[in-house]
Amino acid sequence: MGIEDKVIELIKKNIPIDNQKNITKRKSLIDDLNMSSINIIDLIVDIEGEFDIQLDDLYFESMQTVGSIIDYVEMKVNEKNA
């Protein structure tokens, strides 16, 4: 399972079951997936644990879409592995 698939699985874990279908990179975390700030904090913790990386919480919380989170996590994983 690649980074994108793992991130989507972690997002699914942190959103209401009704919103777990049809997650695409363009989906808004708040508007489309109904994530609360607590859901986002839980997602940050889950991603940090899954990928063994440190995320900038303020930068992460400013991200609006699934795709922007996937891109950020890929960047952080690549930095870690460089």
N, C-alpha and C positions, 0 to 999 in steps of 0.2 A: 504494500500500500504506500503510495507516494505522499508527499507533504500535503498536496491539495486534498486528497481523500481523507487524510487524518484530521486536517483542520475542519473539514465539513462534518466529520463524525463528532468532533468535539463541540462544534456549534450545535448540532442536533441534540446533543446531551444537555445543552443549556437553554433550549427554547421549548415553548409549549408544543405538545405532540401535533396539534393541528397545523403547525407551521413547518414541520419536518420534511414535507414533500417538496420537490421541485426547488431545492436550494441551488441557485446559480451564482456565479461571480458578481452579477449585477444587483443581486438582492441587497436591500438596505437592512442593516441589523435591527434598527429601531422601527422603521416604517413598515417593512415587509415581514420581518421575523418576530416583531414585538419583543425584542430583548430589552430588559430593564438594565439599569446601571449595575445592579447586583449580578445579573446574568453575565454582563460583560466582565466584571471582576472575576467571577468564577471561571469564565473562558480564559482569561489571562493566566490564572493559576494552572488550569488544565494544560494549556499550551506550553507554559514554562516547564511543567513536569514531564510532558510527553517528549519534548524535543531537547530538554536540558539546556535551555537558553534563558536569558534575562531579557524581558521586554520593558520598554519605557512606557509605563502606565499612561501617562498623559498623552503621549504620541499615539499609543494604541487606541485610547478612548476617542480620539479625534477622527478615527477612521470610520467611514460610513458604510462600506460595502464588504461583502464576503471576499470579493476579489482583492480589495486593498489589504485585508488581513492576510490572505494567502501570500501575496507578494511580500509583505513585511516579514512574515515568518520564514519564507524562503531566503530572504536576504540575511536574516539573523542566523539561520542554520548554515548558510554558506560562509558567513563571517566566522562562525565557530569552527568550521571545518577547514578554514584556510591556513 
